[in-house]
Amino acid sequence: MRKPLKILDIYIIRKFLGTYLFAIMLILAITIMFDVNEKLDSFLKAPLGATIFDYFLNFLPYFANQFSPLFTFIAVIFFTSKMADNSEIIAILSSGVSYRRFMRPYLISACIIAAATYVLSAYVIPPANVKRINYTNTYVKNKRVDYGANIMLQVAPGEIAYMNRFENSSKTGYRFSLESFEDKKLVSRLTAQTIKYDTLHMWQVRDYMIREFRGTREYITRGAVLDTIIPIEPRDFLISKNDHETLTTPQLQEYISRQKERGVANIKSFEIENHRRYAMTAAAFILTIIGMSLSSKKVKGGMGVNIGIGLVLSFSYILFMTVTSTFAVSGYTSPMVAMWIPNFIYLIIAITLYFKASKG
């Protein structure tokens, strides 16, 4: 009895993953066509090599991974409906295979897709996004934040930095100050006309003055140039729209932790991205169960009905996640709750449909 079950597992896994990859390639081909049509003027201005290797080679995996739950759902609905329409599922269940056992290869396939999705989103795609975003900023539409004004943040416990203006093109800040406190008392204050960022938190202050307060006395030091280490860098306060997509998960979590310690409030997009990566991974299992439960029974109208229901549910899931992420940005809910609400709701739907299908 074991051998047929192993053959069944391989058969379903091959069907699942094969249909999943076919759906991805089909939709990516359509996406390329629309993207070329939309950005044709920009592509003509850019070097062909940059368009192919910096943009499309990095855009396609990014797009495929973003909509991986949709591709998973469509794949399950499509090939399972076809099996049901050909009476294959009836034959499998009639041979003594339980509905629970029948689900095992589906979950194995979902596990493979979920693992690939997480590795890609957490480690592979973020470095590729750097090239893709640089390309779009250069040739399509520049969304880089190249300057900041009235910048204030905590660089370390008890140390507050301020810049009237910072220009990223020259890595230079103007009218800089750094205040140090002990027990809520000001102990020193460094001011400078300009400050220039080098590398690895190295900054050069020019036309500076340091005032140190010791008891009732004040000590003043002046100078033209001073090289110093200040534990901040431009990306800590110049946050562009897509910066959260360029960090691997460890870098993202470190960045969020560091910014929270500094009291920076504008990190919602980074927190949403962090939780989205885990939520999208879990979605592979939830949508697989829903898709299998919906399409494992033969229905009037054939595959078209199941595919139609599947598309409505999958697009509603993506729409729901988009809406809840907006709530997080607006501050109505936390990023974690916003990203996991769709999964919890669709998990209830998945469990309900599974028990209904297994008893039917």
N, C-alpha and C positions, 0 to 999 in steps of 0.2 A: 504493500500500500504506500510505502514511502516514496518510491520512485515516481509514480504519477503525480504526487503532490509536488515534488521537486520540479518536475517538468512543468506543472501548472504555474509554479512560482516564476520560473524563468520566462514562460510564455507571457504572463501578465506584466512582469517587469519590463520585458523587451517592448511590449506593446505600449506601455505607459511612457517610458523614456523616449521611445522612438517617435510617438505622437507629440510629446512635449517638445522635442528638438525640431520636429517638422513645423509645429505651430510657431515656434520662435523664428525660424528661418523665413517662414511665409510672411509674418507680420513685420519682420525687419526689412524684408524686401520692399514692402509697401511703405514703410517708414522712410527708407532711403529715397524713394521716389518723391514723397511729399516734402522731405527735408531739402532735397536738391532744388525742387521747384520754389520753395520758400526763400532759400538763401543763395540762389543762383548768382546774383550780382556779387555777393561777398566771395563766393567760391572762385569766380572768375578773376577777382583781384588778388587772391592768395596764391602762393606757389602750389603746384599740383601735389608735390611731395608732402607739404604740410597739411593739405586738405585730406589726403589719404591716411597718412601715418599719425598725425597729431590730432585730427578731428575724428574721422570715421572709424579708425581702428580703436579709438577710445570711447566714441559715442555709442556704438552698437552694443558692446557689453554692458555699458551703463544703462541704456534703455531696456535691454533684455532683462537685466537684474531688477530694475525698478518695477517691471510688470510681471515678474516671475509668478506671483500668485495667480494672476489672470491666465497665464499660459498653462499653469498646473491644472487649474479648474477646467479650462477648455479641453485639455488633453484627456482628463479623466472622463468628462462628459462624452466626448466624441468616441473614444474607443470602447468604453463600457456600453454606451448606447448601441454601438454596432454589434458587440457581443450579444447583448440582449435581443436585438432584432434578429440575429441569426440563431437564437435559441441556445447559444453556447452556455450561458449562465444557468439556464434551467437544467441542462445536462450535467453541469458541474455540481450543482446543489443536489440533484437527484442521485448522484453517485455516492452520497454520504458525506460530502464536504460541508461543514457548517458555515453559516454566514460569517461568523467570527474568523474562522480559518481562511475563508475566501478573501477576507480583508488584509491578511498578512502581507502578501506581495505589494498591495497598494501602499501600505505604511512603510515597507522597505524602500519602495521607489520614492515616496515622499521624504523619507529620511535622507536619501541620496541628494535629492533636489534641495532640501533645506540646508544640508551641510555645504553644498556647492554655493548656494545663495549667500550663506553667512560668510564663508571664506572670501568670496568675491567682494561683497559689500564692506567687509571689515578690513581686508588687507590688500586686495588686488586692485579694485576699482579706484579707491582714493588717490593713489599716486598717478594713475592714468588720467584722473579728472583734472590734475594740475595742468597737463598738456592740453586737454580739451578746453578747459576754461580760459587758458592763456590764448589759445587760438581764437575763441569767440570774442574775447576782449580786444584782440588785435585786429581781426578782420570783419567781425559781424557787428557786435555792439559792446562797447566798453562799459562794464559794470563794476570795475575796480573802484575802491574808495582810495583816492590818491591824496587826500588831505583830511585833517580833523581840526576842530576848533574847541576851545575851552575843555581840554581833556584833563580829567582828574581821576586818579585811581590809587589804591593802596598797593604799593610795590612790595611791602613786607610789613609784618606786625609793627605798628607804631610809626610807619613811614608813609607819608602822603606826597605824591608827585602831582605837579600841575604844569600844563603847557598851554599857552594862549593859542598856539597854532602849530601844526606839524605837517610838513610836506613830504610825502613818501618818495617823490621823484629824486629829491636830494637827501632824503633821510635826515632832515634837519627840523628841529623844533625851536620855537621862538618864545622868549619871556618865560623861562623855565624856573620852577622852584621845587625844592625837595625839603619837606619839614619832618623832623624827627621828634617823637613824643615819648616821654616816660612817665607813667602814672598820670596820664592826661595833661602833662605839663610839657610845653615846648622847650626842648633842650638845644636844638640847632636848626638853622635854616640856611639852605644853600640856594642862591639865586644866580641866574646867568642869562645873558642876552640871547645866546643861542646854545643849542645842544645837538650834537650830531651822533647818529648811531653808526657803529662799526659792525662788529659781529660778536656773537656769544655774550650778549649783555654788556659789551664794552661801549661806553659813551664818552664823548669828548665835549666838555663844557668850556665855553669861551666867555671872556669878560665876566668872570664870576666873583661872587662875594659869599663868604661863609661867616655866619654869625653864630657863636656858641654862647649859651647862657649857663653860667655856673653860679648858682646862688644869686647874689645881687649884682654880679659883675657880668659884663658882656665882652667877648673877645671877637675881633673882626679880622678876617684874612681875605685879601684880595689877590687876584691873579689874572693872567691873560688866557692861559690854556691849562686844563686839568683833565687827565685821563682817569676815568673811574668806572667801577662796575655798578650798574643799577639793574636789578633783576626784572627788567621789562624789555619787550621788543615791540616793534611797530604793529605786529599782528595782534597784540593784546588789546589795542585800542582802535585800530583801523580794521573794522570788520566789514568785509564785502558780502554780497548776497549769497554767493555759493561757497564761501570758505569752509562751511561745515562738511561739504562733500569731498574736500581734499585731504582730510585727516583720517588715518587709520583708527580703528576703535580704541586701541591703547592711547594714541595721541589725543583722540577726542575726549576720552574720559579724564586724561591728565589736564587738558586745556580747561574743561568745565570745572574741575576741582580748583585749579589755580585761579580762574576768574572769579569763582564764588568767594574765595578767600580774600580777593582784592575788592570785593563789593561791586563788581561789574554786573549790571542788570541785563545788558543786551546780549544774552546768550541763549535765548529761547530756541533759536533754530538749531543750535548745537545739541541741546538736550533732546529736542524732538528727533533729530537724526540719530542720536545714540539709542533711544528707545525704539525707533522705527526699525532699525536693523534687526533687533531681536524679535519684534512683533511680526515682521515680514517673514522671518524664519519659521515661527510657529504657525503662521497662516498656511504654509504648505500642507501641514497635517490636517488642519481644520477644513480647508477647502477640498482636500482629497476625500475626506469622509462625506462631506456634503455631496460632492459630485458623484461618488460611487453609490450612495444611498438613493439619490434621485434617479440615476440612469440604469440601475441594475434590474429594473422591472420593465418588461415590454409594455408600451403604452400605445393607445390609438394615436395615429399621426406619425408614428415612427420616430426616427432620430431627431427630426426637426423640432419637435416639441421639447425634448430634453435639452437640445443645444440652445434653444431660445430661452428656456428657464435658466440654464447655466450662465448664459451671457448676461441676463438681467441681474442674477445674484452676484456674479463676479464684478460687474461694473458698479453695482450698488455698494459692494465692499470697498472698492477703491474710492468711490465718492464719499462714503461714510468716513474713511480714514482721512481724506482731505478736509472734510468739514470739521472733524474733531481736532485736527492739527491747527486749524484756524482758531478754535476755542483756546488752545494752549498759547498761541501767539498773543491772543487778546487778554490772557490772564484769567479766563473764566475757569480753567482747570489746569492741573499740573501736566507737563509733557508726558510723564509716564502713564497717567490715567487716560489722556487723550489718545495715545498710541495703542493702548491695550483694550479700550472700550469696544472697538469693532470685533476684536478677537473673542472677547467674553460673550458678546451677543451672538456671534456666528458659531461659537462653540455650543451654545444652548440649541441653536438651530441644528447643528451637526448631530448632537446626541439625540434630539427628538426624531430627526429623519432616519438615523441609524436604527433605532429601536423599532420604528414603524416599518422600515424595510426588512429587518431581520424577522419580524413576526408575520409579515405579509407573504 
